[in-house]
Amino acid sequence: MAAKRISSVQHHPRWPRLLSGAAVAGMVGWVTAHGGVAAAVSLSDNAANPAYAGGTWTNNSNGGTGLGPWYQGPTGSGVGQNATWGFDTESAANIFGTTATPNINTNGVAWTLWSQNGTGSDPAAPTAYRGFNYPLVSGATFSINMATDAIGSQGAEGFQLQSYNAATGYATPILEVAAFASGSYYSVSYGGYTSITPGFSNSFTSGIKSIHDGSGSENNGNGLTITVDLTAPSTASVTLTPLNSAQGSADTFNNLALNPDSINQIMLFNDNLGSSAQNAYFNNLQVTDPVPEPTVLALLGCALLALPLLRRRTLALNPRPERDTICQR
């Protein structure tokens, strides 16, 4: 009588397990290859939010989501008592008496740090700090809009991303974008301070001129959008984009090595060291975090749920796992 033919799957009971594992691995691989990452806004605010109604922007104002309240503080010496400063919401569209469209306003207003009659010995230097509810994560994108007014010969306007230590009360500067009157340019500075004396270890100068030098179409009279992409825990790319493309193309600085301390605070500043009046405008503060798309999560969930079913199928085909050892002899 002819011998009964046994299928290879029956003869090698490990095959169902191998096939089930391959099926799940294939499903996970397909999800990984065809899935993606969406961006979710984790914190945001703008000058038109109800917290700033009527142009009021004060210490402890708290609009938007995902952020702590504002802390406002001057750093002027007050030697001559001539320097003055303040905070409110104003239009950033009428710099130098001309209406700029597009502009950084939301419903006609932007956060405004104003200062008057500052000098080197009696500076008018208002600052505004705000903490994030949690530090920026790798893959996050920070963005803010900024516009500059006339800046004195030694003045500067801009912002810093910082690492605030609640235990010491000290904030470590991580990255700065600022306009400097001395060279009529924007600079991107990073790498942490070289010493306790203010001064970043690295700095690049942007090809986009700041408005206060008054030189033709390269001005950013409409303002800028500045984005910081945290490409790794201590590496970032920074892009400066004029709102009016006629005023120049975007300028990007890649692979900037940052101080490894986590970024959890922003500081806006307006250093007036020699101008009768100087305003700095900011708006549309936002952070987006990377999150898996819902379809990716669903497919991965299906792959994991399939594991017990495939295991049950394996046991049905191989009720006596010890045959594996016998067949391998």
SULJO-V646962 format. One record per pair of residues at least 24 apart in sequence whose ideal C-beta (glycine too) atoms are under 10 Angstrom apart, sorted by the first residue. I is the first residue (numbers start at 0). J is the second residue. D is the distance in Angstrom with one decimal. If there is no record, write none. Layout:
BEGIN
i: <I/I>
j: <J/J>
d: <D/D>
END
This chain:
BEGIN
i: <8/8/9/9/9/10/10/11/11/11/11/11/12/12/12/12/12/12/12/12/12/12/12/12/13/13/13/13/13/13/13/14/14/14/15/15/15/15/15/15/15/15/16/16/16/16/16/16/16/16/16/17/18/18/18/18/19/19/19/19/19/19/19/19/20/20/20/20/22/22/22/22/23/23/23/23/23/23/24/25/26/26/26/26/26/26/27/27/27/27/28/29/29/30/30/30/30/30/30/30/30/30/30/31/31/31/33/33/33/34/34/34/34/34/34/34/35/35/35/35/35/36/36/36/36/36/36/36/37/37/37/37/37/37/37/37/37/38/38/38/38/38/38/38/38/39/39/39/39/39/40/40/40/40/40/40/40/41/41/41/41/41/41/41/41/41/41/41/41/41/42/42/42/42/42/42/42/42/42/42/42/42/42/42/43/43/43/43/43/43/44/44/44/44/44/44/44/44/44/45/45/45/45/45/45/45/45/45/45/45/45/45/45/46/46/46/46/46/46/46/46/46/46/46/46/46/46/46/46/46/46/46/46/47/47/47/47/47/47/47/47/47/48/48/48/51/51/51/51/51/52/53/53/54/54/54/54/54/55/55/55/56/56/56/56/56/56/56/56/56/56/57/57/57/58/58/60/60/60/60/60/61/62/62/63/63/63/64/65/65/65/65/65/65/65/66/66/66/66/66/66/66/66/67/67/67/67/67/67/67/67/68/68/68/69/69/69/69/69/69/69/70/70/70/70/70/70/70/71/71/71/71/71/71/71/72/72/72/72/72/72/73/73/73/73/73/73/73/73/74/74/74/74/74/74/74/75/75/75/75/75/75/75/75/75/75/75/75/76/76/76/76/76/76/76/77/77/77/78/78/78/78/79/79/79/79/80/80/81/81/81/81/81/81/82/82/82/82/82/82/82/82/82/82/82/82/83/83/83/83/83/83/83/83/83/84/84/84/84/84/84/84/84/84/84/84/84/84/84/85/85/85/85/85/85/85/86/86/86/86/86/86/86/86/86/87/87/87/88/88/89/89/89/90/91/91/91/91/91/91/91/91/91/91/91/91/91/92/92/92/92/92/93/94/94/94/94/94/94/94/94/94/94/94/94/94/95/95/95/95/95/95/95/97/98/99/99/99/99/99/99/99/99/99/99/100/100/100/100/101/101/101/101/101/102/102/102/102/102/102/102/102/102/103/103/103/103/103/103/103/103/103/103/103/103/103/104/104/104/104/104/104/105/105/105/108/108/109/109/109/109/109/109/109/109/109/109/110/110/110/110/110/110/110/110/110/110/111/111/111/111/111/111/111/111/112/112/112/112/112/112/112/112/112/112/112/112/113/113/113/113/113/113/113/113/114/114/114/114/114/114/114/114/114/114/114/114/114/114/115/115/115/115/115/115/116/116/116/116/116/116/117/117/117/117/117/117/117/117/117/117/117/117/118/118/118/118/118/118/119/119/119/119/119/120/121/121/122/122/122/122/122/122/122/123/123/123/123/123/123/123/123/123/123/124/124/124/124/124/124/124/124/125/125/125/125/125/125/125/126/126/126/126/126/126/126/127/127/127/127/127/127/127/127/128/128/128/128/128/128/128/128/128/129/129/129/129/129/130/130/130/130/130/130/130/131/131/131/131/131/131/131/131/131/132/132/133/133/133/133/134/134/134/134/134/134/134/134/134/135/135/135/135/135/135/135/135/135/135/135/136/136/136/136/136/136/136/137/137/137/137/137/137/137/137/138/138/138/138/138/138/138/138/138/139/139/139/139/139/139/139/139/139/139/140/140/140/140/140/140/140/140/140/140/140/140/140/141/141/141/141/141/141/141/141/141/141/141/141/141/141/142/142/142/142/142/142/142/142/142/142/142/142/143/143/143/143/143/143/143/143/143/143/143/143/143/143/144/144/144/144/144/144/144/144/144/144/144/144/144/145/145/145/145/145/145/145/145/145/145/145/145/145/145/145/145/145/146/146/146/146/146/146/146/146/146/146/146/146/146/146/147/147/147/147/147/147/147/147/147/147/147/147/147/147/147/147/147/147/148/148/148/148/148/148/148/148/148/148/148/149/149/149/149/149/149/149/149/149/149/150/150/150/150/150/150/150/150/150/150/150/150/150/150/150/150/150/150/151/151/151/151/151/151/151/151/151/151/151/152/152/152/152/152/153/153/153/153/153/153/153/153/154/154/154/154/154/154/154/154/154/154/154/154/154/155/155/155/155/155/155/155/155/155/155/155/155/156/156/156/156/156/156/156/156/156/156/156/156/156/156/157/157/157/157/157/157/157/157/157/157/157/157/157/158/158/158/158/158/158/158/158/159/159/159/159/159/159/159/159/160/160/160/160/160/160/160/160/160/160/160/161/161/161/161/161/161/161/162/162/162/162/162/162/162/162/162/163/163/163/163/163/163/163/164/164/164/165/170/170/170/170/171/171/171/171/171/172/172/172/172/172/172/172/173/173/173/173/173/173/173/173/173/173/173/173/174/174/174/174/174/174/174/174/174/175/175/175/175/176/176/176/176/176/176/176/177/177/177/177/177/178/178/178/178/178/178/178/178/178/178/179/179/179/179/180/180/180/180/180/180/180/180/182/182/182/183/183/183/183/183/183/183/183/183/184/184/184/185/185/185/185/185/185/187/187/187/187/187/187/187/187/187/187/188/189/189/189/189/189/189/189/189/190/190/190/190/190/191/191/191/191/191/192/199/200/200/201/201/201/201/203/203/203/203/204/205/205/205/205/205/205/205/206/206/206/206/207/207/207/207/207/207/207/207/208/208/208/210/211/211/215/216/216/216/216/217/217/217/217/218/218/218/219/219/219/220/221/221/222/222/222/222/222/223/223/223/224/224/224/225/226/226/226/227/227/227/227/227/228/228/229/229/229/229/229/230/230/231/231/232/232/232/232/233/233/233/233/233/233/234/235/262>
j: <316/317/316/317/322/322/326/317/322/323/326/327/313/314/316/317/318/319/320/321/322/323/325/326/313/317/320/322/323/326/327/313/316/317/309/310/312/313/314/315/316/317/309/310/312/313/314/316/317/320/323/313/309/312/313/316/305/306/308/309/310/311/312/313/306/309/310/313/302/305/306/309/301/302/303/305/306/309/302/302/298/299/301/302/303/305/298/299/302/303/302/298/302/291/294/295/296/297/298/299/300/301/302/295/298/299/294/295/298/291/292/294/295/296/298/299/289/291/292/294/295/138/288/289/290/291/292/295/287/288/289/290/291/292/293/294/295/138/139/140/286/287/288/289/290/286/287/288/289/290/64/65/140/285/286/287/288/65/66/131/132/133/135/136/139/285/286/287/288/290/66/67/129/131/132/133/135/139/141/284/285/286/287/288/142/283/284/285/286/287/69/105/110/129/143/282/283/284/285/88/103/104/105/106/108/109/110/144/281/282/283/284/285/87/88/89/90/91/103/104/105/106/107/108/109/110/111/144/280/281/282/283/284/88/104/105/106/107/108/109/282/283/88/105/106/86/87/88/108/110/88/87/88/87/88/89/108/111/86/87/88/85/86/87/88/89/108/110/111/112/127/85/86/87/86/127/86/88/110/127/129/129/110/284/129/284/285/132/131/132/133/284/285/286/288/129/130/131/132/264/265/284/286/128/129/130/131/132/163/263/264/128/129/130/110/127/128/129/130/265/267/126/127/128/129/130/264/266/112/125/126/127/128/129/267/124/125/126/127/128/266/112/114/122/123/124/125/126/269/122/123/124/125/126/268/270/114/116/117/118/121/122/123/124/125/270/271/272/118/119/120/121/122/123/124/121/122/123/118/120/121/122/116/118/120/121/116/121/115/116/117/118/121/123/114/115/116/117/118/120/121/122/123/124/271/272/113/114/115/116/117/123/125/271/276/112/113/114/115/116/117/122/123/124/125/126/269/271/277/111/112/113/114/115/123/125/110/111/112/113/125/126/127/267/269/111/112/113/280/282/113/278/280/280/144/145/146/147/148/220/221/222/278/279/280/281/282/146/220/221/222/280/220/146/147/148/149/210/211/218/219/220/221/222/278/280/148/149/210/211/213/218/220/220/220/146/210/218/219/220/221/222/242/243/246/220/221/242/243/221/222/241/242/243/144/146/220/221/222/242/243/280/282/143/144/145/146/221/222/223/224/242/280/281/282/283/144/146/222/280/282/283/144/282/283/280/282/144/145/146/222/278/279/280/281/282/283/143/144/145/267/279/280/281/282/283/284/146/148/269/278/279/280/281/282/148/156/267/268/269/270/271/277/278/279/280/281/148/269/271/276/277/278/279/280/148/151/154/156/269/270/271/272/274/275/276/277/278/279/271/274/275/276/277/278/271/273/274/275/276/277/151/153/154/269/270/271/272/273/274/275/276/277/151/153/271/272/273/274/151/152/153/272/273/272/271/272/151/153/154/270/271/272/273/151/154/269/270/271/272/273/274/276/277/154/155/268/269/270/271/272/277/267/268/269/270/271/277/279/158/159/266/267/268/269/270/158/265/266/267/268/269/279/281/159/161/163/170/264/265/266/267/268/264/265/266/267/284/161/163/165/170/263/264/265/160/163/261/262/263/264/265/284/286/263/286/261/263/286/288/162/163/229/232/260/261/262/263/264/160/173/227/229/232/235/261/262/263/286/288/229/232/261/262/286/288/289/229/230/231/232/233/234/288/289/228/229/230/231/232/287/288/289/290/227/228/229/230/235/262/286/287/288/289/226/227/228/229/230/235/236/238/285/286/287/288/289/174/225/226/227/228/229/235/237/262/265/284/285/286/287/224/225/226/227/228/238/240/283/284/285/286/287/176/223/224/225/226/227/265/267/281/282/283/284/285/286/221/222/223/224/225/240/242/280/281/282/283/284/285/176/177/178/185/209/219/222/223/224/225/239/267/279/280/281/282/283/178/209/210/219/220/221/222/223/242/278/279/280/281/282/177/178/179/180/185/209/210/211/218/219/220/222/223/269/277/278/279/280/178/209/210/211/269/274/276/277/278/279/280/180/210/211/212/213/274/275/276/277/278/178/179/180/181/183/209/210/211/212/269/270/271/272/273/274/277/278/279/180/181/211/270/271/272/273/274/275/276/277/180/181/272/273/274/179/180/181/270/271/272/273/274/178/179/180/181/211/269/270/271/272/273/274/277/279/179/180/181/186/209/268/269/270/271/272/277/279/180/185/209/211/267/268/269/270/271/277/278/279/280/281/185/186/187/188/209/225/266/267/268/269/270/279/281/225/265/266/267/268/279/281/284/188/199/262/264/265/266/267/268/189/227/229/235/237/257/262/263/264/265/266/258/260/262/263/264/265/266/191/257/258/259/260/261/262/263/264/260/261/262/263/264/265/266/260/263/264/263/260/263/264/266/258/260/261/262/264/197/198/199/258/260/264/266/199/227/233/235/257/258/259/260/261/262/263/264/199/227/229/235/237/255/257/258/262/199/202/266/268/205/223/225/227/237/239/252/202/209/268/270/279/205/207/208/209/210/211/212/219/223/279/204/209/211/270/209/211/212/270/272/273/274/277/208/209/212/208/209/210/211/212/213/214/217/218/208/209/212/209/219/223/225/239/250/225/227/235/237/238/239/250/251/252/255/255/227/235/237/252/255/256/257/258/233/255/256/257/258/256/257/258/259/260/258/258/256/258/252/255/256/257/237/250/252/255/250/237/239/247/249/250/251/252/239/247/248/250/239/240/241/246/247/248/249/250/241/246/247/246/274/277/246/243/245/246/247/241/245/246/247/243/246/247/243/246/247/246/245/246/246/280/281/282/283/247/249/250/249/282/283/281/251/285/287/252/255/257/262/286/253/287/257/262/286/288/289/254/255/256/257/257/259/261/262/257/258/259/260/261/262/259/262/286>
d: <7.2/9.5/7.7/8.9/9.7/9.2/6.5/9.5/9.2/8.2/6.1/8.9/8.3/9.9/6.7/3.6/9.0/8.0/7.0/9.5/5.4/5.8/9.7/7.2/9.0/7.8/8.9/9.4/5.5/8.4/8.9/9.2/8.5/8.9/8.2/9.4/6.5/4.3/8.7/8.5/4.7/6.3/8.3/8.0/9.5/4.9/9.4/9.2/7.9/9.3/9.3/9.4/8.4/9.3/8.6/9.9/8.3/7.9/8.7/3.5/7.0/9.8/6.8/5.8/9.0/7.9/9.9/9.4/9.0/7.5/9.8/6.7/9.9/5.5/8.1/6.1/6.0/6.7/8.9/9.2/7.2/8.5/7.4/4.3/9.5/7.2/8.5/6.7/5.1/8.7/9.6/7.8/9.1/9.6/8.7/5.9/9.2/9.1/4.3/5.5/9.8/8.8/6.8/8.3/9.5/8.6/9.1/8.5/8.6/6.9/6.3/7.1/3.5/8.8/7.1/8.1/9.9/8.1/5.3/8.6/6.8/7.5/9.8/4.7/6.9/6.2/6.9/8.2/9.3/9.8/7.7/5.7/7.4/4.8/8.1/9.7/8.9/9.1/9.1/7.1/10.0/4.2/7.2/6.5/7.4/9.8/6.4/5.5/8.0/4.8/8.3/8.2/9.9/6.2/7.3/5.3/8.0/5.3/9.9/8.6/8.1/8.0/9.1/8.9/7.6/8.9/5.3/6.8/4.6/9.2/5.3/9.9/9.7/6.1/6.7/8.9/9.6/9.8/9.2/7.6/7.0/4.7/9.0/9.0/9.4/7.9/6.6/4.4/7.4/8.9/9.4/9.9/9.1/8.3/9.9/9.1/8.1/5.0/7.9/9.7/9.6/9.2/4.3/8.5/8.7/8.4/8.6/8.8/9.8/5.6/5.0/7.2/8.6/9.5/4.5/8.8/9.9/9.1/9.0/7.7/5.8/8.2/9.2/4.7/5.0/4.8/8.2/9.7/8.9/8.0/5.1/8.3/9.4/7.9/8.1/4.1/3.9/7.7/5.8/9.0/8.4/9.7/9.7/8.4/9.6/9.9/8.5/5.0/7.5/7.7/9.1/9.3/8.6/4.9/4.9/7.0/7.0/8.8/9.0/7.0/7.5/9.1/4.8/5.4/5.4/9.6/9.4/5.9/7.6/9.1/8.1/9.9/6.9/8.9/8.2/9.0/8.7/9.8/9.5/9.4/9.5/8.8/9.9/9.6/9.6/7.2/8.8/8.7/6.8/5.0/8.2/9.8/9.3/7.1/9.8/5.7/7.0/6.3/6.5/9.9/8.8/7.5/9.1/9.0/6.2/3.9/7.5/6.9/9.9/9.5/8.6/9.6/7.4/8.4/8.9/5.6/7.1/5.3/9.5/10.0/9.2/8.7/7.3/4.5/7.2/8.4/9.5/9.4/8.6/6.9/7.2/5.1/7.7/9.8/9.4/9.6/7.8/5.7/8.1/7.5/9.9/9.9/8.5/8.9/7.4/6.3/5.3/7.3/10.0/7.1/9.2/4.5/8.0/6.1/8.3/8.3/8.2/10.0/7.1/9.7/6.7/4.9/5.2/5.5/8.2/9.7/8.5/9.9/9.5/9.7/6.9/5.9/6.3/9.8/9.2/6.9/9.3/9.7/8.6/5.3/4.5/9.1/8.6/7.2/7.1/4.1/9.9/7.6/8.5/4.7/8.5/7.7/5.9/8.7/7.0/7.0/5.3/4.9/7.2/9.7/4.9/6.3/3.7/8.3/7.3/9.6/8.6/7.1/5.0/6.5/8.9/6.3/9.6/9.6/9.8/7.3/6.6/4.3/7.3/9.6/8.2/9.3/4.7/7.2/4.0/9.4/7.6/7.5/9.4/8.5/7.9/5.5/8.0/8.9/9.6/6.9/7.5/7.1/6.0/7.7/6.4/9.7/6.5/9.4/9.7/5.5/9.0/7.4/9.4/8.9/8.0/7.5/7.5/8.6/8.4/9.0/4.4/9.3/8.5/9.7/9.1/6.2/8.3/9.4/3.7/8.6/7.2/8.6/9.1/8.4/8.8/9.3/10.0/6.7/8.0/5.6/8.2/6.2/9.1/9.3/9.8/5.9/9.2/8.8/8.1/8.2/8.1/7.5/7.4/9.0/7.7/9.1/7.3/6.9/9.6/8.0/9.1/9.5/9.2/4.6/4.6/7.4/8.2/7.4/9.6/9.9/7.3/9.1/8.2/5.6/8.1/9.8/4.7/6.5/8.8/7.1/8.5/5.5/5.8/6.7/8.9/8.9/9.1/9.1/3.8/7.0/5.1/7.7/3.9/8.0/8.1/6.8/6.2/7.6/4.6/6.9/8.9/9.1/8.8/8.6/6.7/9.4/8.9/5.8/6.6/9.4/7.9/7.4/9.0/7.0/8.3/9.8/9.6/4.4/6.3/4.0/8.5/9.8/9.7/10.0/7.2/8.8/6.9/4.7/6.1/9.7/8.6/9.7/9.1/8.9/5.7/7.2/5.6/8.1/9.6/10.0/7.9/6.2/7.3/4.0/9.9/9.4/8.9/7.1/4.7/8.1/7.8/8.6/7.3/8.9/7.2/7.4/4.8/8.0/9.6/10.0/9.3/8.6/9.6/5.4/8.2/3.8/9.5/8.1/9.9/7.5/5.2/7.8/8.4/7.2/8.2/6.3/5.0/7.5/9.7/7.9/9.6/8.4/6.2/8.1/9.7/6.8/8.9/7.4/9.2/7.7/3.3/5.3/6.5/6.7/8.9/9.5/7.2/8.8/8.9/8.7/6.5/6.1/9.5/9.7/9.7/6.3/5.3/6.8/9.3/10.0/9.2/9.9/9.0/9.0/6.6/6.5/5.3/9.0/9.6/9.4/8.0/8.3/4.2/8.2/10.0/8.9/9.5/7.7/9.0/9.2/6.7/6.8/4.7/6.5/7.8/9.9/8.5/7.4/5.4/9.0/8.4/10.0/8.4/9.8/9.4/5.8/6.7/4.7/7.8/8.9/9.1/8.5/7.1/4.5/7.9/9.1/9.7/8.3/9.4/8.1/8.0/7.5/6.2/7.2/5.0/8.0/9.6/6.7/5.4/8.0/8.2/7.8/9.4/6.2/9.1/9.5/6.1/4.9/8.3/9.5/9.2/9.5/7.6/5.0/6.6/7.7/9.9/7.0/8.7/9.9/9.0/7.3/9.8/9.5/7.9/9.7/9.8/9.7/9.0/3.7/6.0/4.4/9.3/8.0/9.6/8.4/5.4/9.3/9.3/7.0/4.5/7.4/6.5/8.3/7.2/8.3/8.9/9.6/9.4/6.0/7.8/5.8/7.4/5.6/5.1/9.1/8.7/9.8/8.3/8.3/6.7/7.7/8.8/9.9/9.3/7.1/3.8/9.3/8.7/7.9/5.0/9.8/9.8/8.8/5.8/6.7/5.1/7.0/5.9/7.1/5.1/7.4/9.8/9.8/9.5/9.8/8.3/7.0/4.9/8.3/8.6/9.3/8.5/6.9/4.3/8.1/7.4/8.8/9.5/7.7/8.2/8.4/7.5/5.2/8.4/6.3/6.7/4.5/7.4/9.4/9.1/9.6/7.2/7.8/5.1/7.7/8.0/8.7/9.0/7.7/5.7/8.4/8.8/7.6/8.7/6.1/7.5/6.5/5.1/7.4/9.8/9.9/5.7/6.8/5.5/7.6/9.8/7.6/8.1/6.6/4.6/4.6/8.4/9.5/7.4/9.2/8.2/9.0/9.7/8.8/6.2/5.3/8.2/6.0/9.0/8.7/7.7/6.9/5.5/8.1/9.6/9.5/9.4/7.3/7.2/7.9/7.5/3.5/7.2/8.6/8.9/8.0/4.2/8.0/8.4/9.1/4.5/9.9/9.2/8.7/5.0/5.4/6.0/9.7/7.5/9.4/8.3/8.8/9.2/8.9/8.2/6.3/7.5/9.6/9.8/7.4/7.0/8.8/9.1/7.9/6.0/3.9/6.8/7.3/8.4/8.2/5.1/9.8/8.9/6.2/9.0/7.3/6.2/8.0/6.4/7.5/3.8/9.0/8.6/7.4/8.8/4.4/9.0/8.9/8.7/8.1/9.3/9.0/6.6/5.9/9.5/8.7/5.9/9.7/9.0/8.8/5.9/5.7/3.5/3.1/8.3/9.4/6.1/5.7/6.9/7.7/4.8/7.7/8.9/6.9/6.8/8.0/9.0/3.9/5.0/9.0/8.8/7.8/5.0/8.7/8.6/7.9/5.4/5.3/5.2/6.4/5.9/5.8/9.4/5.0/7.1/8.6/9.0/9.9/7.4/8.1/4.6/9.1/8.2/9.7/9.1/8.9/9.9/8.2/8.8/8.7/7.0/5.1/7.2/8.9/7.4/8.3/3.8/8.6/9.3/7.9/8.3/9.8/9.2/9.6/9.2/9.3/7.9/6.4/8.7/8.9/7.6/9.3/8.0/6.0/6.3/5.0/7.0/9.0/6.9/9.4/8.8/9.6/9.9/8.5/7.2/4.6/8.4/7.3/9.3/6.7/9.6/8.8/9.9/8.7/4.9/9.0/7.5/6.0/8.2/9.7/8.7/7.1/7.6/4.5/7.1/5.8/9.4/9.6/7.1/9.1/3.6/5.6/6.1/6.1/7.2/9.4/9.5/9.4/5.6/4.3/9.9/9.3/8.3/9.3/10.0/9.5/9.7/9.0/5.9/7.1/6.3/5.3/9.8/9.7/9.5/7.9/9.7/7.1/8.0/9.8/10.0/8.1/9.4/9.7/9.0/8.8/5.4/5.1/9.2/6.5/8.6/5.4/9.6/9.2/8.3/6.6/9.9/6.6/7.2/7.3/6.2/8.5/7.7/6.4/8.4/9.0/9.1/8.6/8.6/5.4/8.3/6.8/7.1/9.8/9.7/9.1/7.9/8.8/9.6/9.4/9.7/9.0/3.7/8.0/7.1/9.6/8.7/9.3/8.4/9.2/7.7/9.5/9.4/8.1/5.9/8.0/9.7/8.9/8.3/8.1/9.0/9.3/9.1/8.7/5.6/5.9/8.9/6.5/3.2/8.6/7.3/9.5/9.4/6.2/6.3/8.4/5.7/8.1/7.6/8.8/6.1/8.1/8.9/9.4/9.7/5.1/9.7/7.6/8.7/9.8/5.2/7.4/9.5/9.8/7.4/7.9/8.5/4.7/7.3/5.8/8.1/10.0/7.6/6.1/6.9/6.7/9.4/7.5/3.6/8.8/8.1/8.4/9.6/9.3/9.0/9.9/7.4/7.7/9.8/8.6/9.0/5.3/8.3/9.6/9.3/5.4/9.1/9.9/4.7/9.6/8.1/9.1/7.0/8.5/5.4/5.6/8.7/6.1/7.6/4.9/8.4/8.4/5.4/9.8/8.5/7.7/9.1/9.2/8.8/9.2/9.0/6.0/5.9/7.9/9.0/9.7/6.2/5.6/9.2/6.0/8.8/7.7/5.5/7.4/7.0/9.0/6.5/9.6/7.0/9.3/8.2/10.0/9.7/9.4/9.5/8.8/9.9/7.9/9.8/9.1/9.4/9.7/10.0/9.0/9.6/8.5/9.3/9.1/9.9/8.3/7.5/9.5/9.8/9.8/7.6/9.2/9.5/9.0/8.5/6.9/8.0/9.9/4.7/7.1/4.4/8.5/9.3/9.9/10.0/9.0/9.6>
END
